[in-house]
Structure formats: C-alpha cells, structure tokens
Amino acid sequence: MTEALLKIGELAARADVSARTIDHYTNMGLLAPAQRTAGNFRLYNPGDAERIRLIQSLEAQGVPLEEIATALNAGHSRDMNEVLARIDDDLKNLQTVTESAPVEIHGLIDIIATRVHSLIAVAMQMPPDIPIL
C-alpha cells in the first residue's frame, strides 16, 4: 500500500522545516509537487521529506543549492540522489578526519574539500550522456 500524498504543512512537519522552506525549494526546482488538489494546493510525495534532509545536509557541507538543483534535475534524479547521498557521506567522513587530524594538515584538508566541491560543480554541469572513463 502506498502512502498518501502530503500537504505542504505535513511535509514541512515531517522534514522538520518551515512551509516557507518547502516553497523556496519548490521555486528553485529542488522539489516538485506530485499533484495539485481541486483548490490548486500542492501535494508532495512522502519521500520528499528524505530528499529535503539530503538537500539540507549537502548545503551544510557547502554545496550551493543551485548546484544541488542542477544535479537533481539532470534527468536521472534517482541515480543522482544516490550519488549525492554518497558525496554527502564522503564529505562527512572528510569532516571527521579533519576533526581528528593534526592542526598542521588542516589547511591541506580544507584545500581537498574545496577541490571536491569544485569537482562536484563541474560534474553537475556535464551532459548525462558523456561516457566517464
């Protein structure tokens, strides 16, 4: 049995964000309503709560919302969601390493993190049909 679609307030409560955040993410193309009611109210899939958590986690790691939107709208969002989740995990691991690393190498780790963000930005702009070696 499938879960019922959620009104904006219900989705906001599940994702622990404001309805305004849902509006903002929808306007940026990060979220898309599954359908609209007869009164033109937006209804969202329950899985969008997890998508919001992923978006916020990536944003907290320094990935700009515009880049996240580009990735999610690349035509194969299910695959891209998995990629973004792995990137999020990798960035969290890098942060953990930074916290336990000697102070002398913090600068090097910061450079690596900046480079990772740069590579993510480049990858998100690549057409999906380019073969990756």
C-alpha positions as CSV (number, residue, x, y, z in Angstrom):
1,M,0.0,0.0,0.0
2,T,1.4,3.4,-0.9
3,E,1.5,6.4,1.5
4,A,-0.9,9.2,0.9
5,L,0.4,12.5,-0.6
6,L,1.2,15.2,1.9
7,K,0.1,18.8,2.1
8,I,2.8,21.4,2.4
9,G,2.4,21.7,6.1
10,E,2.5,18.0,6.6
11,L,5.7,17.7,4.5
12,A,7.2,20.6,6.4
13,A,6.5,18.9,9.8
14,R,7.9,15.5,8.6
15,A,11.1,17.2,7.3
16,D,11.4,19.5,10.3
17,V,11.5,22.6,8.1
18,S,9.1,25.5,7.6
19,A,6.5,25.7,4.8
20,R,8.5,28.6,3.5
21,T,11.5,26.3,3.0
22,I,9.3,24.0,1.0
23,D,8.1,26.9,-1.1
24,H,11.7,28.0,-1.6
25,Y,12.9,24.5,-2.6
26,T,9.9,24.2,-5.0
27,N,10.6,27.5,-6.6
28,M,14.3,26.5,-7.1
29,G,13.3,23.2,-8.7
30,L,14.7,21.1,-5.8
31,L,11.2,19.7,-5.1
32,A,8.2,19.2,-7.4
33,P,4.6,18.6,-6.2
34,A,3.3,15.2,-7.2
35,Q,-0.1,16.7,-7.9
36,R,-2.5,19.5,-7.0
37,T,-5.8,19.4,-5.4
38,A,-9.0,20.8,-6.9
39,G,-8.3,24.0,-4.9
40,N,-4.8,24.2,-6.5
41,F,-3.0,23.2,-3.3
42,R,0.3,21.3,-3.8
43,L,0.6,17.7,-2.7
44,Y,4.0,16.1,-2.2
45,N,5.3,12.5,-2.1
46,P,6.2,11.3,1.5
47,G,9.7,10.5,0.2
48,D,10.3,14.2,-0.4
49,A,11.0,14.6,3.4
50,E,14.1,12.4,2.9
51,R,15.0,14.5,-0.2
52,I,14.8,17.7,1.9
53,R,17.1,16.2,4.6
54,L,19.6,15.3,1.8
55,I,19.4,18.8,0.4
56,Q,20.0,20.3,3.8
57,S,22.9,18.0,4.5
58,L,24.6,18.8,1.3
59,E,24.0,22.5,1.8
60,A,25.5,22.2,5.3
61,Q,28.6,20.7,3.6
62,G,29.0,23.7,1.4
63,V,27.3,22.6,-1.8
64,P,25.2,25.5,-3.1
65,L,21.5,25.0,-3.6
66,E,21.8,25.9,-7.3
67,E,24.3,23.0,-7.8
68,I,22.1,20.6,-5.9
69,A,19.1,21.7,-8.1
70,T,21.1,21.1,-11.2
71,A,22.1,17.6,-10.1
72,L,18.6,16.7,-9.1
73,N,17.1,17.9,-12.4
74,A,19.7,16.1,-14.6
75,G,17.1,13.7,-16.0
76,H,18.0,10.8,-13.8
77,S,17.3,12.0,-10.3
78,R,17.0,8.6,-8.8
79,D,20.6,7.8,-9.7
80,M,21.7,11.3,-8.9
81,N,20.1,11.1,-5.4
82,E,22.3,8.0,-4.7
83,V,25.3,9.9,-6.0
84,L,24.5,12.9,-3.8
85,A,24.0,10.7,-0.8
86,R,27.4,9.1,-1.3
87,I,29.0,12.5,-1.7
88,D,27.3,13.6,1.5
89,D,28.7,10.6,3.3
90,D,32.2,11.3,1.9
91,L,32.1,14.9,3.0
92,K,31.0,13.9,6.5
93,N,33.9,11.4,6.6
94,L,36.3,14.2,5.5
95,Q,34.9,16.4,8.2
96,T,35.5,13.6,10.8
97,V,39.1,13.2,9.6
98,T,39.6,16.9,9.8
99,E,38.5,17.0,13.4
100,S,40.9,14.2,14.4
101,A,43.8,15.4,12.2
102,P,46.8,17.3,13.5
103,V,46.4,21.1,13.1
104,E,49.4,21.2,10.7
105,I,47.3,19.4,8.0
106,H,44.0,21.2,8.4
107,G,44.9,23.6,5.6
108,L,45.6,20.7,3.3
109,I,42.3,19.1,4.2
110,D,40.5,22.4,3.5
111,I,42.1,22.5,0.1
112,I,40.9,19.0,-0.6
113,A,37.4,19.8,0.5
114,T,37.4,22.9,-1.8
115,R,38.6,20.8,-4.7
116,V,35.8,18.2,-4.0
117,H,33.2,21.0,-4.2
118,S,34.7,22.3,-7.4
119,L,34.7,18.9,-9.0
120,I,31.0,18.4,-7.9
121,A,30.1,21.7,-9.6
122,V,31.9,20.6,-12.8
123,A,30.3,17.1,-12.8
124,M,26.8,18.6,-12.3
125,Q,27.2,20.6,-15.5
126,M,28.2,17.7,-17.6
127,P,25.6,16.3,-20.0
128,P,24.4,12.8,-18.7
129,D,25.4,11.1,-22.0
130,I,29.1,11.8,-21.7
131,P,30.9,8.5,-21.0
132,I,33.0,8.5,-17.9
133,L,36.3,6.5,-18.2
